[in-house]
Amino acid sequence: NQAIKAMLGKRPEWFDAAACKRVGHLFYPQYASTFDERPAKKICASCPVMVDCFLWRIKARELGVWGHVDETEIYKFTGDYNETVIGQMNREELRAYVSVSLLLDPRRYKDSRSG
């Protein structure tokens, strides 16, 4: 991914283990089209480096889906309080926190339940 390379000068170590590395096109909105993040998030849900990717997402603020979070959801995990709470969690707690926080947001998933 060019954004990662530009930001760090090289890919993060975890990137090679990412479940998305060969299907990156699913993770970014295409211009002039509606973006359905559900296929990307399905891949994220079982990715072995989802937590690393999520932590990258908080810092990078990239478009698309990173660590099971898209740009419309990042607000839930930023700010001094949230970043302090996130910093105190272990990897398993953080994975659960991200997954549950997103599932409990009725604005994001109301249409996916009906279709």
Helices and strands as residue ranges (DSSP letters): H 2-8, G 13-17, G 24-27, H 38-45, H 50-60, G 74-77, H 80-87, H 91-103, H 106-114
